[in-house]
């Protein structure tokens, strides 16, 4: 199981340097999750970059399981981001 974020989707559709690594990570998993919040964010970012159809096709084509965001999961995600997110120090 893997949870995919906006940056991974954008890397793939924009063919950024990390695209191959993202594709490999996704391909290695049977279950591919995306939160409903991440899906919204991805579609908004993709629309701004004129690649919304490509992102939509990627999400639908790979059969992403869309997971609802609850208050508890939002706090857990924020805590994980604080610990491991962009610009954060590595965990102990």
C-alpha positions as CSV (number, residue, x, y, z in Angstrom):
1,X,0.0,0.0,0.0
2,X,1.2,3.5,-0.8
3,X,-0.4,6.9,-0.3
4,X,0.4,9.3,-3.2
5,X,0.8,13.0,-2.8
6,X,0.4,15.9,-5.2
7,X,4.2,16.3,-5.7
8,X,4.4,12.7,-6.9
9,X,1.6,13.1,-9.4
10,X,3.0,16.3,-10.7
11,X,6.4,14.9,-11.1
12,X,5.0,12.1,-13.2
13,X,2.8,14.2,-15.5
14,X,5.5,16.9,-15.9
15,X,8.2,14.3,-16.4
16,X,10.4,15.8,-13.6
17,X,13.7,14.2,-12.6
18,X,12.0,12.1,-9.8
19,X,9.2,10.9,-12.1
20,X,10.8,7.4,-12.7
21,X,11.2,6.9,-8.9
22,X,7.6,7.8,-8.3
23,X,6.4,5.5,-11.0
24,X,8.5,2.6,-9.7
25,X,7.2,3.2,-6.1
26,X,3.6,3.2,-7.3
27,X,4.0,0.2,-9.6
28,X,5.4,-1.8,-6.7
29,X,2.2,-1.6,-4.7
30,X,-1.2,-3.3,-5.1
31,X,-3.2,-0.6,-3.2
32,X,-2.7,3.0,-4.2
33,X,-4.3,5.5,-1.9
34,X,-5.0,9.2,-2.3
35,X,-6.8,11.3,0.3
36,X,-9.8,13.3,-1.0
37,X,-8.0,16.4,0.2
38,X,-4.9,15.5,-1.8
39,X,-7.0,14.7,-4.8
40,X,-8.5,18.2,-4.7
41,X,-5.1,19.8,-4.2
42,X,-3.7,17.8,-7.1
43,X,-6.5,18.8,-9.5
44,X,-6.2,22.4,-8.6
45,X,-2.4,22.5,-9.0
46,X,-2.8,20.5,-12.3
47,X,-5.3,22.9,-13.6
48,X,-2.9,25.8,-13.0
49,X,-0.2,23.9,-14.8
50,X,-2.6,23.0,-17.7
51,X,-2.3,19.2,-17.0
52,X,-5.6,18.5,-15.3
53,X,-6.7,16.0,-17.8
54,X,-3.4,14.1,-17.5
55,X,-3.6,14.0,-13.6
56,X,-7.3,12.9,-13.8
57,X,-6.3,10.2,-16.3
58,X,-3.4,9.0,-14.0
59,X,-5.7,8.8,-10.9
60,X,-8.5,7.0,-12.8
61,X,-6.2,4.8,-14.9
62,X,-4.2,3.5,-11.9
63,X,-7.4,2.8,-9.9
64,X,-6.5,5.0,-6.9
65,X,-8.5,4.3,-3.8
66,X,-9.8,7.7,-2.6
67,X,-9.8,7.9,1.2
68,X,-11.9,10.5,3.0
69,X,-10.2,12.9,5.3
70,X,-11.5,13.0,8.9
71,X,-10.6,15.4,11.6
72,X,-8.4,12.7,13.2
73,X,-6.7,11.8,10.0
74,X,-6.1,15.5,9.3
75,X,-4.3,15.9,12.6
76,X,-2.3,12.7,11.9
77,X,-1.3,13.9,8.5
78,X,-0.2,17.3,9.9
79,X,1.9,15.6,12.6
80,X,3.5,13.4,10.0
81,X,4.2,16.4,7.8
82,X,5.7,18.2,10.7
83,X,8.0,15.3,11.4
84,X,8.9,14.2,7.9
85,X,7.6,16.9,5.5
86,X,9.4,19.2,3.1
87,X,12.1,21.1,4.9
88,X,11.7,19.3,8.2
89,X,14.7,17.6,9.9
90,X,14.9,13.8,9.7
91,X,13.2,12.0,12.5
92,X,15.3,10.7,15.4
